[in-house]
């Protein structure tokens, strides 16, 4: 895209719609990179094994059909229509049944039919490949591929949209193919042909009984589990498989120690703090210690991002509800809600004293963990919960846990064995954990209110302006605030509602349970499989 460079100052056009988005401070990518370090190759919507099998089957079967028809150079349109047909049939079936996890395209509006028959193309169903296709970047596309994914599909150089199926992908495809052949009539008329075809709702329902993602064949389980994790790779950080296997091993070790079913939030916290259900602690094997330190770092980064993004929303709220247009006035309001004793800190301390007090309880990651387990330090998950709980009713005091969350993150970043590659991720442009610590330490002997004012000015408002300017594409501006002669002005009608991006743990556990590596309950909790225990 070519953007004409302005030759003189100009005014932005007035907003004609509400500004929306998920990353107005530019912090999200560092969090995603940390998630990629811990649980690579999958994302938060690849919760089913079956779509991996279906994508593998689509490209394997297309090649097989081309070979049968004597086609030496396949046409990209033929591949497109074949893939879209399978995806429409799959999603059509999903729209008629309840599923526990998300499937792309289920909200598509069915096209008019003729005598009960509907076309099977994305155009007819109003679907877009870039956002509602299984192969889209938002869904199973990257996770299916070799190099950065689980290794089932490999792009064909110079042929956009074409993929070679790896040996593991072929095995998945053949396992699904065996299941689909159970309905031989529909297999022949709807699936095993390159000719354009149409289908009835009864066809989508019948096929759903065969390829529903809620059920997986034993062959698929075995093949997929080998791609997902490896016992031999545990402790290795040199490969994607090693990183993924080690993080899963940490989760599995926690479940083994607890000996009972737990929810995803309970497992997430347990992986950090190694606690039994009764609150007692357990020992983490040496092979998992580095992984646990990194896992804690990821959760602290989640706290940092939630704190800063919630403060941007808080600033918007102060402008919209109370007409506070100056950071100093906002700091004065914060001062009335800041009670250091609520977080175990002494009263009337300077910022320097408060950070030093937190530092004394977190000289190492292990000491940080022990301090949380003995209540010498507040639990970071409890701080996030407090921010969220006070945020919902727009309680003006939710700025206080945000401020403390940043102090706690700064203290963690100073732990002597905090994983450097994690705490430095994002550097200055994305306010890494280490940059946060350095900036707060650099303030020296200031009051909490003065520190809060600095955070609002430098890490929230200025960070937002910088992010918006860097992402300006010549047409759409992403500013939520502006500075006018009278002070700050909100460019939105309601405050932003930030959320914590899922860390992929739920996806990992879901896929592991479908692979029979762990067990799951009807309530969505996880536990060690009786077979493994």
Order of alpha helices (4+ residues) and beta strands (2+ residues): alpha-alpha-alpha-alpha-alpha-alpha-beta-beta-alpha-alpha-alpha-alpha-alpha-alpha-alpha-alpha-alpha-alpha-alpha-alpha-alpha-alpha-alpha-beta-beta-alpha-beta-beta
